Amino acid sequence: MVITMETTNKKLNAASGFLKQGSILAVASILVRMIGLLYRIPMANIIGSEGNGIYSSAFEIYNILLIISSYGMPMAVSKMVSAKCVEKKYKEAYHIFRCSMIFSLCTGGAAALFVFFGADWLEKNFFKSFYGIAIPLRILAPTIFVVAIMGTLRGLFQGRKTMMPTAISQIFEQIVNAVVSVAAAFFLMRAHSASEKFSAWGAAGGTLGTSMGAMMALIFLVFVYLLYRPVMKKQQRRDRVSEEMTVTETYKLILWTAIPIILSQTVYQLSGIIDVSLINWVLLGKGISGTQISTWQGIYSTQYRTLVSVPIAVSTAIASSMVPSLVASYIGKDKHAVHRKVNLAVKFNMIIAFPSAVGMAVLAVPIIHSIYPAMEYKTGSMMMIIGSSCIIFYALSTVTSGILQSIDQMRLPVFHSLISLIVHIILVWLLMRFTGLGVYALVIGNVTYPLLVCVLNGYSVSAHLGFKQEVTKCFCVPFLSSVIMGVLTFAVFKLFHAVSGSNVISLLPALAVAVVSYFILVLKLKGLTRDELYEFPFGRKMSIVADKLRLLEEDL
């Protein structure tokens, strides 16, 4: 009986262990997003709505070329290295890593050169209303090369089931990014105040911060790699099972693994590029000025997209941490472990996504007004109210895409994203062309795109794994708890606002009530077991509080 219990505990720990690594990455990602919000406030106020429109549009180009060149490499390298390490084939694992690095150097270098020398062409052909966008694009160009190297190193560490180097490097990267972005935006706008492109120079200051932050993160990762290299060498010397892999075989494996991931991310990023193009072509054709369009685009990207990206970062972290663990169980044909990991990943994300979406909706006006006091806030607040549900759908689509990629169904997320993109383009074009929604059409499209992806992904996960997702605790409990939390939070905010008249002062007790009420409701409705609560950051400390309040039942 003792042996049975020990075996069971080991399986449970193995099944849920990826959540601990995912929690490390999730906490780092949230911290990074919070730093991002903090520095974007002064930067957004410095460069204004037009400068923010230029800044966000430059990043759309940067992101699509980064994805095409190397963005899929962390997950691809993680998957390949993990699969080989499970089989103790360390020579093959590190041979794949070295070849992946060469691949990233070539593709990242080519993309960086294209952006640098093609910046004027991109501005002329795709962003006519964004005057001066070539300036921030040229500053961003070297970053693509740096991030390509950095992504491959992160993939190596993640494939070895440690998220700590990635997490710490992200924090370093964002701190440097924050300091340099604000300072550079201020000084460059001041230096070019007489230029017609002064808003573009302000945006260029923000992109300079991105470049410097990426360089700092790369330096840290190289340092960690040099420390880890003796361990790699030792593992290779002990390896007796690896087979010789030719360079051709290796690059075929890299391409077959990376291309579907890259294509899936490319299709998603294309939606952003297409949105910018659609809002320019359609609304310019309806007589709306380029300045107004740029301002709307700045509000959409700065106030709406930036805020919803904070909780979405959690799902991205869980998806990244899940891949090596799920690959190991899938290769080992442990069906029970695969099902448990899938269920835990989805449940963890929904526990975070539902209250985030509801909270963003009910507190949209005070949050955006408080964060961006110098900018027009009513448009951004309405965007958040309409589109906050995208948090739930992006969380679910991201995790289910990671699941499919882990079980060698690499092409399915690509097909699903492509189908959703086609529907997205048609829907957004129709709404812009034949309604007066204007920029709100982008918000609606930002909800429907991940919704269709997660529906298609969910069907494929069930079909290929013979898996049926638990519904009540994964979806119903978080939804009901979030709705009640939303009502209480809004009431508390209104009460304190009536007394104080201050958004900031009223937000603090409202957010406190949101956290406490949701925590109590989820546990009272039996949405989490004790073991599952332990997987959350500070989960054991939360369980002590839960025990004092008698919210947790003893696990049988």
C-alpha angles and dihedrals in degrees: 000000000000090000090050092051092048091049091049092050091050091052091048092049091047091048095051101028092095088064090063090055089041090052090054090052092041093053090048091047092050090047089049091050091048091052086047091054092047095052094039089061096065092033092051090049092048098050097033130215095302092050090049090052090053091044094051093044091051088053092052089060092042092050096049093050091043090053093047092049104039118331093111093053099089093058093037094050090043091054095046096044092046093051092052095044091052087059091045089243095141096158090057091045095055093040087057090049093053093048090047089054091053089048091051093047091054099043095039092048093049092049092048092052091048093053094045098049096031099049094106091048091050092050093048096048105034111020109037093150093051101076112202099012089137089074098063090038092060091050090050094050099085089048090069090061093047094048091049091061092041093051094055092050090050090050091055093053093043090050087057087054098250120120096177098095090048092047096048093044090052091054093048090047094052096045092055090042091054096049097044095041096056095041095045093046091053097046096041093050089047092049093048099036091126094051123100086226096054091123089054090051089053090052088048089058089057092050091049087061090054091053095048092046092052091051092053091050091050092052090053093048093049089052091052091046092054089052091049096045096086089057090052091050092049092051091050092051090053093046112112100161106057119110126214111270119202120223090246092053091047096051091046089055092047092049095045090050100039102039097065090048091046092047092049091052091042092056090050092049090046087065088064093047091047091048091055091047093047094049089051099045099038101039094040086054089054091056100259114145123249090237092056091048091049090050092050090048090051092052092046094051100035103039104025109027095039093053097045090049091068098072091032087062088069092061091047090053093049091048091051094047093044097058101074093041094047091045090054093052093044093050089047089052090233098155094177093054091047092052093046093050092048092049093047093048093051093044094048090052096047091049087059101034102053098055090041091055095045093044092050090051100048094042097036097116099048094040096052094039090052096045097044105031094157094052132072104268108181095077093047091047092053090048089055094048091050098040110031091103087072086080090069095046095045090049092052096042092049094051095043090049089053090050093052092047090051094054094050095260090123098150098054098074088051093053092044092049091048092051090049092048092054091050089045094054094048093046096047093045092050092048093048095042101044105026136053093238094110112173091004087074087070090054092052090049090049088060100042095047098063091035092063092042094054092047092052093042092049092053091050093048090053093046097048099039099034083235128154114197116229104244110187100057096030099048115002098051095047091045096050092042091050094050092052089044090052093053092049093045094050092047093050092048092051091048095052092041091054089055102037104025088214125118094203095049091046094048095060098063090037092056091045090053090047093055096043097043094047092048091052095044096049093050095040090053089049094244092145134036122216092256091051092049089054089062092064120089106275087005095148091052090049089051090057090055090045091052092052089052091043093236098134126068119211112264113246 
